[in-house]
Amino acid sequence: MNKIVKAHLALLAANLIYGANYSIAKEAMPAYVQPFAFVILRVGGALILFWIVSLLFVREKIDRKDLPYFALLALCGVAINQLLFLKGLSLSTPINAGIIMVSNPIVVLLIATIALKDKISVSKIFGITIGVAGASLLLLFNKTFSFGSETIRGDTMILINSISWAGYIVLVKPLMNKYNTFTIVKWVFLFGFFYVLPFGFSEFKQIDWVTMPISIVWDILFVIVGTTFFAYVLNTYSLRALSPAVVSIYIYLQPFLATLIAVYYYRNDELDTRKLVSGVLIIIGVYLVSRSPKNVELKKQSNTLLN
């Protein structure tokens, strides 16, 4: 199996996890765990896992001059991203969050064009447009769609989170030519943990573990191990072989995969024509962005960001 196929499978797995995460995380917040406390659990738990794996299997030193770059990645990919996503989700709805995250590939394309000098091809634009259409078809006609004054704060936070995550996807690309995946994520999460600790410590102390249902404990473990540990590794790994635009376009699969989970596992939804058409459009969009010709200068231009 070549590295391109492995990268696509990694992205598919990561977005399957993300698709389930919207509802799973919402079950725990804010009834049992406040959003910023959840961030502490998520970042701290994943940080321990990253360092254990790295110490056991990946012994790699980093260049000290790259530490500020790791700190920047932690700000975009951990602190702003997770604090605003979970806080925003607690004030909004899973459907609203899915709709807002549709903006992510567009922002990634713009940032990659500026930072990495990546070319905006017709295929990429067409693919993202079709992906937006597919995701919108699935989300905008959902009966729980509810943009309004009650969710505006949460919706705004999720939008900022989307932009921050786009920055992380683009800016982490140069490091892929220099370090192992686990080396990158362990340092990003180390800086990230110190960023989020002041925001979530007081809420973390308020968690009542004694009365917490076991189902909620499993939800928390899923977010730590699945949505954070595995998903970050899979996303970062995929960037070794694929462009930021391709990685970001997979976000359109999240609402479709979430629907499939609801249909086949929770049995609380049905697979109708609208959902099937949406899925086809999203898959076509992913294909078009993936087949865009690579910028042969991308690796050289990426390296300049670290110098």
C-alpha positions in Angstrom: 0.0 0.0 0.0 1.6 3.3 -1.1 1.8 6.4 1.2 -0.9 8.3 -0.7 -3.5 5.5 0.0 -2.4 5.3 3.6 -2.8 9.0 4.0 -6.3 8.9 2.6 -7.2 6.0 4.9 -5.8 7.9 7.9 -8.0 10.9 7.0 -11.0 8.8 6.6 -10.5 7.2 10.0 -9.8 10.7 11.6 -13.0 12.2 10.2 -15.0 9.2 11.2 -13.9 9.9 14.8 -14.7 13.6 14.4 -18.1 12.7 13.0 -19.0 10.9 16.2 -17.4 13.5 18.4 -20.0 16.2 17.9 -22.7 14.3 19.7 -20.4 12.4 22.2 -18.8 15.5 23.5 -22.1 17.3 23.8 -23.5 14.5 26.0 -20.8 15.3 28.7 -21.0 19.1 28.4 -22.0 21.1 30.3 -24.1 18.8 32.6 -21.1 16.8 33.9 -18.0 18.6 32.7 -17.6 22.3 31.9 -16.1 23.0 28.5 -12.7 24.4 29.7 -12.4 21.5 32.2 -13.0 19.1 29.2 -10.1 20.8 27.4 -7.8 20.1 30.4 -8.8 16.5 30.3 -8.5 16.2 26.6 -5.1 18.0 26.2 -3.6 16.6 29.4 -4.7 13.0 28.7 -3.5 13.0 25.1 -0.2 14.7 26.2 0.6 11.8 28.5 -0.2 9.3 25.7 1.9 11.2 23.1 5.0 11.3 25.4 4.7 7.7 26.4 4.6 6.5 22.8 7.4 8.9 21.8 9.7 7.8 24.7 9.1 4.1 23.9 9.3 4.1 20.2 10.5 7.5 18.8 13.6 9.0 20.3 14.2 12.2 18.3 15.7 15.5 19.4 14.4 18.8 18.1 16.2 21.9 16.9 15.9 24.5 19.6 15.3 27.2 17.0 12.0 25.4 16.2 10.6 25.8 19.7 8.9 29.1 18.9 7.3 27.5 15.9 6.0 24.6 18.0 4.6 27.2 20.4 2.8 28.9 17.5 1.3 25.6 16.4 0.2 24.9 19.9 -1.6 28.2 20.0 -3.5 27.5 16.8 -4.0 23.8 16.9 -4.6 23.2 20.6 -5.3 26.3 22.7 -7.6 28.5 20.4 -8.9 25.4 18.6 -10.0 23.3 21.5 -10.9 26.1 24.0 -13.3 27.8 21.5 -14.6 24.6 19.9 -15.7 22.9 23.2 -17.0 26.2 24.7 -18.7 27.1 21.5 -20.3 23.6 21.2 -21.7 23.9 24.7 -23.4 27.2 23.7 -24.5 26.0 20.2 -25.6 22.7 18.6 -23.8 19.9 16.8 -25.6 20.8 13.6 -24.6 24.4 13.8 -21.0 23.4 14.5 -21.0 21.2 11.5 -22.3 23.9 9.2 -19.8 26.5 10.4 -16.9 24.1 10.0 -17.8 24.0 6.3 -15.7 27.2 6.1 -12.5 25.4 7.1 -11.3 24.1 3.6 -11.8 27.6 2.1 -9.7 29.2 4.9 -7.0 26.5 4.5 -6.9 27.2 0.7 -6.4 30.9 1.3 -3.7 30.5 4.1 -1.9 27.9 2.0 -1.8 30.2 -0.9 -0.3 33.0 1.2 2.0 31.0 3.5 3.1 28.1 1.3 2.7 29.7 -2.1 0.4 26.9 -3.0 -1.4 27.3 -6.3 -5.2 27.7 -6.4 -6.2 25.4 -9.2 -9.6 25.2 -10.9 -9.9 21.7 -9.7 -9.4 22.7 -6.1 -12.0 25.5 -6.3 -14.5 23.3 -8.1 -13.9 20.4 -5.6 -14.4 22.7 -2.6 -17.5 24.2 -4.1 -19.0 20.8 -4.7 -18.0 19.8 -1.2 -19.7 22.8 0.3 -22.8 22.0 -1.7 -22.9 18.5 -0.4 -22.3 19.4 3.2 -24.8 22.2 3.1 -27.5 19.9 1.5 -27.1 17.5 4.4 -26.9 20.1 7.2 -29.1 23.1 6.2 -32.3 20.9 5.9 -31.8 19.2 9.2 -34.7 19.7 11.6 -32.4 20.8 14.4 -30.8 23.6 12.4 -31.1 26.6 14.6 -28.9 29.6 13.9 -30.1 32.6 16.0 -29.6 34.9 18.9 -29.5 31.9 21.4 -26.5 30.3 19.7 -24.7 33.3 18.3 -21.9 33.3 20.9 -21.2 29.7 20.5 -21.4 29.9 16.7 -18.9 32.7 16.7 -16.5 30.7 18.8 -16.7 27.7 16.5 -16.0 30.0 13.5 -12.8 31.3 15.2 -11.9 27.7 16.0 -12.3 26.8 12.4 -10.0 29.5 11.3 -7.4 28.6 13.9 -7.5 24.9 12.9 -7.0 25.9 9.3 -3.9 27.8 10.4 -2.6 24.7 12.2 -3.1 22.4 9.2 -1.1 24.8 6.9 1.6 25.8 9.3 2.4 22.2 10.5 3.2 21.1 7.0 6.8 22.3 6.9 7.7 20.3 10.1 6.6 17.1 8.3 9.8 17.2 6.3 11.9 17.4 9.4 10.4 15.4 12.3 8.5 12.2 13.1 4.7 12.6 13.6 4.8 11.8 17.3 7.7 14.3 17.8 5.6 17.0 16.4 2.4 16.3 18.3 4.1 15.7 21.7 5.7 19.2 21.6 2.6 20.9 20.3 0.6 19.4 23.1 3.2 20.2 25.7 3.0 23.9 24.9 -0.7 23.6 24.4 -1.2 22.2 27.9 0.4 25.2 29.5 -1.7 27.5 27.4 -5.0 25.9 28.4 -4.2 25.2 32.0 -5.1 28.7 33.4 -8.4 28.7 31.6 -9.7 25.3 32.7 -8.1 24.6 36.1 -10.9 26.1 38.2 -13.6 24.2 36.2 -11.5 21.0 36.4 -11.6 21.1 40.2 -15.4 21.2 40.1 -15.8 17.8 38.3 -17.8 15.4 40.5 -16.2 12.1 39.5 -18.1 10.2 42.2 -21.6 10.8 40.9 -20.6 10.8 37.2 -22.4 8.0 35.2 -20.1 5.4 33.7 -21.4 6.2 30.2 -20.1 9.8 30.6 -16.7 8.5 31.7 -16.6 6.4 28.5 -17.6 9.6 26.5 -14.6 11.4 28.0 -12.2 8.6 27.3 -13.4 8.6 23.7 -12.7 12.3 23.3 -9.2 11.9 24.9 -8.1 8.7 23.1 -10.0 8.9 19.9 -10.8 12.5 19.0 -7.5 13.9 20.4 -4.8 11.2 20.5 -5.6 9.2 17.4 -7.2 12.0 15.3 -4.3 14.4 15.8 -1.8 11.7 14.9 -3.8 10.6 11.8 -4.3 14.2 10.6 -0.6 15.1 11.1 0.6 11.8 9.5 -1.6 12.4 6.4 0.1 15.8 5.8 3.3 13.9 4.9 1.8 12.8 1.6 -1.1 15.2 1.0 -1.5 19.0 0.8 -3.3 21.0 3.5 -6.2 21.5 1.0 -6.8 17.8 0.7 -6.6 17.2 4.4 -9.1 20.0 5.1 -11.6 18.9 2.4 -12.2 15.7 4.4 -14.0 17.8 7.0 -17.0 17.7 4.6 -17.3 14.0 5.3 -17.9 14.5 9.0 -21.6 15.3 8.9 -22.2 12.5 6.3 -20.3 10.0 8.5 -22.1 11.2 11.5 -25.4 10.5 9.7 -24.2 6.9 8.8 -23.4 6.3 12.5 -26.8 7.5 13.5 -28.5 5.3 10.9 -26.6 2.0 11.5 -25.6 2.3 15.1 -28.0 4.5 17.0 -31.0 3.7 14.7 -32.4 7.2 15.2 -32.1 8.4 11.6 -32.8 7.2 8.1 -30.8 7.2 4.9 -32.9 9.1 2.3 -32.2 10.5 -1.1 -31.0 13.8 0.2 -28.3 12.2 2.3 -27.2 9.9 -0.5 -26.9 12.8 -2.9 -25.0 14.8 -0.3 -22.6 12.0 0.2 -21.9 11.6 -3.5 -21.3 15.4 -3.9 -18.9 15.3 -0.9 -17.0 12.3 -2.3 -16.7 14.0 -5.7 -15.4 17.2 -4.0 -12.7 15.2 -2.1 -11.7 13.5 -5.3 -11.3 16.7 -7.3 -9.2 18.4 -4.6 -7.1 15.3 -4.2 -6.3 15.0 -7.9 -5.1 18.6 -8.2 -1.5 18.7 -9.5 1.0 19.1 -6.7 3.1 22.2 -6.6 6.6 20.9 -7.2 8.1 23.8 -5.3 5.9 23.1 -2.2 8.6 21.3 -0.2 11.2 24.0 -0.8 8.7 26.8 0.0 7.6 25.0 3.1 11.1 24.8 4.4 11.5 28.5 4.1 9.0 29.0 6.9 11.3 27.3 9.4 14.4 29.3 8.4 
